[in-house]
């Protein structure tokens, strides 16, 4: 469970870490959208360079990013195989029933590989360099215009940050309960599928019990301290747009324009 | 059953930015039939040490000898079950591990996992619930209807039902009222004395250490910094304060008296000893005045 890197924040003193989380969130989205317009190697080269530049500016060890990709290797491989065997067009190398290997199929598989890798790199960069609380602040701030149509922006943001806050707590709890049941002779990871599912019950029930208890305690504590949400609440962490954010935005916009130029002209 | 640690180190999440060495070349011996207390500040490595006692964690380097099975880094995860039957662990707030729909089934869970028939396990449950001082009528109730103290006892009964040879207790009395605390500690000492259990107790209650333990291990920063009988360990009050650890209230009292000029041959550990020492002082003074 400790191997899970996604959602892990690594504190650092870097350009990327000091950026406004809103900028990071929006630019990551922009990157992911733009990459779907890529249709030749020049675009991929450019976007790879931008990704490498962003990672370099975060001062985070590149090995961590590789660790982030490894768990997803099978999904990438599976998607590539589908492209290779079912892709059509171009020169035909081999055919058997509905399966065929063509030059375009192989090319598309290669594109997909690069695309996947780049998307994972950029989203890992976002989560490694931005704490969950910053992300939820950013989402709240970006959703604010929706409050005009009575969308409960504040409540959604609160739910999000509470949920994020309790992920590590619940993981620790799961580990503690698993240890306790292991000490009582449960052997996780052996037996057939039915037995394995049966072994989850002694984890799930205590976990649910404690999650409900925690939720109730939290609600009581908030009420006892006179909590009320929404209008009139001020913020402890203020989001501030700085020069860094403008620079990063300009780089990403430039990248977007070049990609569109290469694609459409 | 004896447990021996030979140069045991343990590192959490090695080769990541979150790498953390919790145990650093620990060597010690827990004697068969002994009552060992493990004390140390939060984060000193007590819990990690504890999880090595029944191979929930395997050492990153070094060897743990549990009875005659050696656990090292290479030990396979299979075949650990017999070991876990011999070493029962009562974790902190054990009532959190309750899950079955009746108290009886929850107590029988351990024995059934270790191969008892449902009938045998049920008999064990009946026996154990009486042992922890609860009524047999509770066996058919849901564990979630019980009070906190009762739940704690049910969880302890669940571990005792495995009939372990070594009983590891991680702050078993945390959050209980004084009388509940005393009853539970009394239960464990009885088990040690009558059934020759080996007991390892992690606690912050120094009175419990003074009253029940015959061997004390003091841990700090993943190392054992002192080891010996309670009298030897509690003799140096200033050293323990330096490690942010308490001494029994009676010892502290005598220590303060010492500062005011009273003399003790050795610092008392329990109220009884303290009272005796003070009475002896009065007697001496009375004789001197006559």
Contacts between the chains, C-beta under 8 A, distances in Angstrom:
chain1	res1	chain2	res2	distance
A	2	B	12	7.5
A	2	B	13	5.2
A	2	B	16	8.0
A	2	B	18	7.6
A	10	B	17	5.9
A	61	B	17	7.4
A	64	B	16	7.9
A	64	B	17	7.3
A	67	B	16	8.0
A	173	B	96	8.0
A	176	B	91	6.8
A	176	B	96	7.3
A	177	B	96	6.6
A	177	B	97	6.0
A	179	B	51	6.8
A	179	B	56	5.4
A	179	B	91	6.9
A	180	B	89	7.6
A	180	B	91	5.0
A	180	B	94	6.9
A	180	B	96	7.4
A	180	B	97	3.9
A	181	B	97	6.4
A	182	B	56	6.1
A	182	B	84	7.1
A	183	B	54	6.1
A	183	B	56	6.6
A	183	B	84	5.9
A	183	B	87	8.0
A	183	B	88	7.0
A	183	B	89	4.4
A	183	B	91	7.4
A	183	B	159	7.6
A	184	B	84	8.0
A	184	B	97	7.5
A	184	B	109	6.0
A	184	B	110	4.1
A	184	B	113	6.2
A	184	B	158	6.6
A	184	B	159	7.0
A	184	B	162	6.7
A	185	B	81	6.2
A	185	B	84	6.0
A	185	B	85	6.6
A	185	B	110	5.6
A	185	B	113	3.0
A	185	B	114	4.8
A	185	B	162	6.9
A	186	B	113	5.9
A	187	B	81	6.1
A	187	B	113	7.9
A	189	B	77	7.8
A	190	B	78	7.8
A	201	B	99	6.7
A	202	B	97	7.7
A	202	B	99	4.7
A	202	B	100	8.0
A	202	B	109	7.2
A	205	B	99	4.0
A	206	B	96	5.6
A	206	B	97	5.8
A	206	B	98	6.7
A	206	B	99	5.2
A	209	B	96	7.7
A	209	B	144	7.0
A	210	B	96	6.1
